[in-house]
Amino acid sequence: MAISLVQQLQADAIQRSAPITDLLRKAKLVAAKLKRSDLSEWIGHEIGGYEGVPNSKLPAYRQIHGVIKWRNPYQACAAERNRKAA
């Protein structure tokens, strides 16, 4: 009996050695077969690194917020606040 693609994906997902890109590719294939274009698009962005997606459209977990700090030997420590990293 042949194992289904969903069962393959589930089996691979519980193995620590399975590369995440392989899991994402299989998940994208499952999403396409299920005609879930929203999932297929999201997985495509995850695989492609959100290239070409404007910062305003990035998911919250892909945005980095912080304070840029640097050391100036003449004026001690300096910081730039309230700036979102690109």
Backbone as CSV, one residue per row, in Angstrom:
resi,resn,N_x,N_y,N_z,CA_x,CA_y,CA_z,C_x,C_y,C_z
1,MET,0.844,-1.188,0.000,0.000,0.000,0.000,0.888,1.249,0.000
2,ALA,0.583,2.143,-0.885,1.371,3.369,-1.000,1.006,4.338,0.115
3,ILE,2.013,5.039,0.584,1.797,6.035,1.642,1.440,7.373,0.984
4,SER,0.458,8.059,1.527,0.019,9.325,0.939,1.036,10.429,1.207
5,LEU,0.940,11.471,0.424,1.838,12.612,0.581,1.668,13.262,1.952
6,VAL,0.438,13.329,2.433,0.181,13.909,3.754,0.834,13.050,4.834
7,GLN,0.736,11.737,4.698,1.372,10.846,5.671,2.896,10.969,5.616
8,GLN,3.450,11.122,4.405,4.898,11.349,4.267,5.305,12.632,4.977
9,LEU,4.527,13.682,4.765,4.815,14.973,5.391,4.763,14.855,6.912
10,GLN,3.759,14.167,7.420,3.636,13.983,8.865,4.816,13.188,9.416
11,ALA,5.199,12.119,8.730,6.327,11.299,9.181,7.631,12.100,9.156
12,ASP,7.828,12.874,8.095,9.046,13.690,7.986,9.077,14.785,9.043
13,ALA,7.919,15.330,9.366,7.856,16.456,10.305,8.298,16.064,11.710
14,ILE,8.114,14.795,12.084,8.503,14.402,13.442,9.963,13.964,13.526
15,GLN,10.632,13.875,12.387,12.056,13.538,12.387,12.883,14.810,12.508
16,ARG,13.777,14.824,13.433,14.623,16.007,13.628,15.596,16.218,12.464
17,SER,15.875,15.170,11.725,16.872,15.269,10.661,16.296,15.779,9.342
18,ALA,14.992,15.882,9.246,14.376,16.331,7.991,14.619,17.822,7.785
19,PRO,15.223,18.208,6.661,15.443,19.635,6.384,14.120,20.391,6.258
20,ILE,14.060,21.561,6.840,12.827,22.355,6.833,12.407,22.718,5.413
21,THR,13.369,22.933,4.522,13.002,23.269,3.136,12.298,22.100,2.458
22,ASP,12.702,20.875,2.772,12.016,19.709,2.212,10.580,19.628,2.737
23,LEU,10.420,19.887,4.032,9.078,19.887,4.620,8.196,20.952,3.980
24,LEU,8.761,22.134,3.786,7.988,23.218,3.187,7.591,22.900,1.751
25,ARG,8.501,22.297,1.000,8.169,21.933,-0.389,7.032,20.909,-0.439
26,LYS,7.095,19.906,0.442,6.013,18.920,0.489,4.710,19.574,0.928
27,ALA,4.795,20.457,1.906,3.594,21.152,2.379,2.997,22.014,1.268
28,LYS,3.856,22.617,0.464,3.357,23.442,-0.649,2.650,22.567,-1.679
29,LEU,3.177,21.380,-1.921,2.530,20.449,-2.842,1.171,20.001,-2.305
30,VAL,1.106,19.712,-1.008,-0.169,19.343,-0.385,-1.165,20.500,-0.503
31,ALA,-0.700,21.720,-0.233,-1.581,22.891,-0.332,-2.103,23.062,-1.754
32,ALA,-1.259,22.824,-2.743,-1.686,22.941,-4.137,-2.731,21.876,-4.473
33,LYS,-2.498,20.648,-4.008,-3.463,19.575,-4.275,-4.804,19.843,-3.600
34,LEU,-4.769,20.501,-2.451,-6.000,20.844,-1.734,-6.604,22.169,-2.216
35,LYS,-5.958,22.779,-3.212,-6.390,24.069,-3.773,-6.448,25.160,-2.708
36,ARG,-5.441,25.166,-1.835,-5.325,26.184,-0.787,-4.262,27.190,-1.218
37,SER,-4.651,28.113,-2.085,-3.705,29.088,-2.621,-3.124,29.985,-1.529
38,ASP,-3.893,30.237,-0.457,-3.378,31.062,0.628,-2.194,30.386,1.317
39,LEU,-2.312,29.078,1.579,-1.208,28.348,2.192,-0.034,28.202,1.236
40,SER,-0.335,27.950,-0.018,0.713,27.803,-1.023,1.520,29.098,-1.152
41,GLU,0.820,30.226,-1.130,1.505,31.526,-1.218,2.375,31.766,0.014
42,TRP,1.839,31.484,1.208,2.591,31.673,2.444,3.844,30.798,2.447
43,ILE,3.688,29.532,2.070,4.836,28.621,2.044,5.859,29.093,1.019
44,GLY,5.392,29.575,-0.117,6.305,30.116,-1.130,7.120,31.274,-0.592
45,HIS,6.479,32.151,0.185,7.209,33.272,0.791,8.208,32.778,1.823
46,GLU,7.832,31.771,2.602,8.751,31.220,3.598,9.977,30.608,2.927
47,ILE,9.768,29.897,1.830,10.884,29.288,1.107,11.749,30.362,0.460
48,GLY,11.117,31.372,-0.124,11.837,32.409,-0.864,12.353,33.559,-0.022
49,GLY,12.091,33.538,1.275,12.607,34.594,2.139,11.872,35.916,2.012
50,TYR,10.641,35.890,1.541,9.823,37.104,1.403,10.481,38.144,0.502
51,GLU,11.252,37.672,-0.462,11.902,38.591,-1.404,10.854,39.335,-2.221
52,GLY,10.990,40.642,-2.277,10.063,41.472,-3.030,8.797,41.852,-2.277
53,VAL,8.639,41.346,-1.068,7.464,41.676,-0.259,7.785,42.934,0.553
54,PRO,6.946,43.968,0.484,7.222,45.184,1.255,7.194,44.905,2.760
55,ASN,7.984,45.665,3.506,8.062,45.490,4.961,6.690,45.545,5.617
56,SER,5.807,46.380,5.097,4.476,46.516,5.694,3.641,45.249,5.552
57,LYS,4.015,44.355,4.627,3.275,43.114,4.393,3.923,41.900,5.057
58,LEU,5.067,42.099,5.705,5.732,40.977,6.373,4.952,40.550,7.608
59,PRO,4.916,39.241,7.886,4.278,38.792,9.126,5.070,39.306,10.331
60,ALA,4.403,39.463,11.448,5.045,40.007,12.657,6.267,39.193,13.072
61,TYR,6.220,37.870,12.891,7.349,37.047,13.316,8.563,37.187,12.397
62,ARG,8.427,37.888,11.278,9.545,38.139,10.361,10.084,39.563,10.488
63,GLN,9.517,40.353,11.367,9.971,41.730,11.571,10.896,41.789,12.778
64,ILE,11.910,42.610,12.671,12.876,42.769,13.753,12.781,44.196,14.276
65,HIS,12.658,44.313,15.584,12.606,45.617,16.223,13.752,45.690,17.227
66,GLY,14.341,46.818,17.337,15.430,46.945,18.299,15.996,48.344,18.330
67,VAL,17.030,48.491,19.105,17.735,49.759,19.234,19.141,49.565,18.673
68,ILE,19.515,50.412,17.733,20.855,50.348,17.163,21.799,51.093,18.095
69,LYS,22.838,50.413,18.531,23.822,51.019,19.430,25.204,50.895,18.820
70,TRP,26.029,51.873,19.092,27.409,51.820,18.644,28.289,52.555,19.631
71,ARG,29.548,52.282,19.581,30.498,52.917,20.486,31.287,53.969,19.728
72,ASN,31.239,55.164,20.247,31.999,56.285,19.700,33.138,56.555,20.683
73,PRO,34.385,56.387,20.262,35.498,56.543,21.208,35.617,57.963,21.778
74,TYR,34.987,58.927,21.162,35.089,60.307,21.635,33.898,60.743,22.477
75,GLN,32.743,60.060,22.306,31.540,60.466,23.035,30.847,59.297,23.734
76,ALA,31.562,58.266,24.072,31.043,57.083,24.775,30.041,56.327,23.894
77,CYS,28.936,55.872,24.474,27.972,55.038,23.760,26.840,55.895,23.196
78,ALA,26.390,55.569,22.005,25.292,56.299,21.377,24.239,55.294,20.920
79,ALA,23.017,55.750,20.770,21.934,54.861,20.336,20.930,55.618,19.497
80,GLU,20.341,54.891,18.561,19.270,55.457,17.737,18.004,54.701,18.101
81,ARG,17.024,55.393,18.619,15.818,54.745,19.143,14.638,54.861,18.169
82,ASN,13.659,54.013,18.438,12.385,54.043,17.697,12.563,53.895,16.205
83,ARG,13.401,52.986,15.827,13.604,52.742,14.402,13.425,51.259,14.148
84,LYS,12.638,50.933,13.154,12.426,49.541,12.785,13.495,49.138,11.788
85,ALA,14.047,47.964,11.984,15.045,47.442,11.065,14.345,46.963,9.797
86,ALA,14.990,47.138,8.671,14.410,46.712,7.388,14.572,45.240,7.180
